[in-house]
């Protein structure tokens, strides 16, 4: 699936959840689906600056050249948010990640239901994901 197809799928999933308590519960559940993050990767180099909670993101490329991400957070909702982001970008070409719009964030109402510090953290996570995309894009040239 393309990045936009995945975003549309997420929008559809959230359209069935009218209450924000249900949406938060769903986001927390998504965070629980993240694969175990290696303790050895919980280093300052992988820590996202600008997040109120601690968030770690790492990435590498697979044999096909697509980018694979791993992430973790010490906060349940933030872990769910990073799980949503990774669902959109995981196993996608670096150029698609760099050019992704991430429109699902506004469409599901996430940006308007986050505290200012969590919103800043979301922006920092998206920025780091794009930075990984740019780095792998340069390596592929």
C-alpha positions in Angstrom: 0.0 0.0 0.0 1.1 3.6 -0.6 1.5 6.2 2.1 -1.8 7.9 1.1 -3.7 4.5 0.9 -2.5 3.8 4.5 -3.5 7.3 5.7 -7.0 6.8 4.1 -7.3 3.5 5.9 -6.5 5.2 9.2 -9.0 8.0 8.5 -11.7 5.3 7.8 -10.9 3.5 11.1 -11.1 6.7 13.1 -14.4 7.8 11.4 -16.1 4.9 13.2 -15.0 6.3 16.6 -17.0 9.4 17.4 -16.0 9.8 21.0 -12.4 11.1 21.8 -12.1 8.7 24.8 -12.7 5.8 22.3 -10.1 7.4 20.0 -7.5 7.7 22.8 -8.2 4.1 23.8 -7.6 3.0 20.2 -4.4 5.0 20.0 -3.2 3.4 23.2 -4.0 0.0 21.8 -2.0 0.7 18.7 1.0 1.6 20.8 0.8 -1.9 22.3 1.2 -3.4 18.9 4.7 -1.9 18.4 7.4 -4.6 18.3 9.7 -4.7 21.3 12.3 -1.9 21.1 15.8 -2.9 21.9 17.0 -1.4 25.2 20.5 -0.9 23.6 18.8 1.6 21.1 17.4 3.7 23.9 20.3 6.1 23.6 20.4 9.9 23.5 21.3 9.7 19.8 17.9 8.1 19.1 15.9 10.3 21.5 13.6 12.8 19.8 14.2 16.3 21.0 11.1 18.4 21.6 9.0 15.7 23.1 7.6 16.0 26.6 7.8 12.2 26.9 10.7 10.2 25.9 10.5 8.9 22.3 13.1 6.9 20.5 13.1 6.2 16.8 15.6 4.3 14.7 15.5 3.3 11.0 17.4 1.2 8.5 16.8 0.0 5.0 15.7 -3.5 3.9 17.0 -5.5 1.0 14.5 -3.7 -1.3 15.8 -0.3 -0.2 12.6 0.7 1.7 12.9 2.2 5.1 12.0 0.2 8.2 11.4 2.1 11.5 11.4 1.0 15.1 10.2 3.2 17.9 9.2 3.3 21.6 7.9 5.8 24.1 7.5 5.9 27.9 4.0 7.4 27.5 1.0 5.3 26.4 -0.7 7.9 24.1 2.6 9.0 22.6 3.6 5.4 21.9 0.2 5.0 20.1 0.9 8.2 18.1 4.3 7.0 17.0 2.7 3.7 16.1 0.3 5.5 13.8 3.2 7.4 12.2 5.2 4.3 11.7 2.2 2.5 10.2 2.1 5.2 7.5 5.9 5.2 6.7 7.2 1.8 7.5 8.5 -0.2 4.6 8.1 2.8 2.2 10.6 4.2 -0.2 12.7 7.0 1.3 11.6 9.5 -1.4 7.9 8.9 -0.5 8.6 9.4 3.2 10.3 12.7 2.5 7.4 13.9 0.3 4.6 12.5 2.6 1.9 15.0 3.5 0.8 13.3 6.8 -2.7 14.7 6.2 -4.3 11.9 8.4 -3.2 13.8 11.5 -5.6 16.7 10.8 -8.3 14.5 9.2 -8.7 12.3 12.3 -8.7 15.5 14.5 -5.5 14.5 16.3 -3.8 17.9 16.2 -6.7 19.7 17.8 -7.0 17.1 20.6 -3.3 17.2 21.7 -1.8 19.4 24.4 0.7 22.0 23.0 3.6 20.0 24.3 2.3 16.8 22.7 1.7 18.7 19.4 5.3 19.9 19.6 6.4 16.3 20.1 4.3 15.1 17.1 6.0 17.7 14.9 9.4 16.6 16.2 8.6 12.9 15.4 7.5 13.8 11.9 10.6 15.9 11.4 12.9 13.0 12.5 11.1 10.5 10.3 11.6 12.8 7.3 15.2 13.3 8.3 15.7 9.5 8.2 14.0 9.5 4.8 16.3 12.2 3.5 19.4 10.4 4.8 18.5 7.1 3.1 17.5 9.0 0.0 21.0 10.4 -0.2 22.6 7.0 0.4 20.7 5.6 -2.5 22.0 8.1 -5.0 
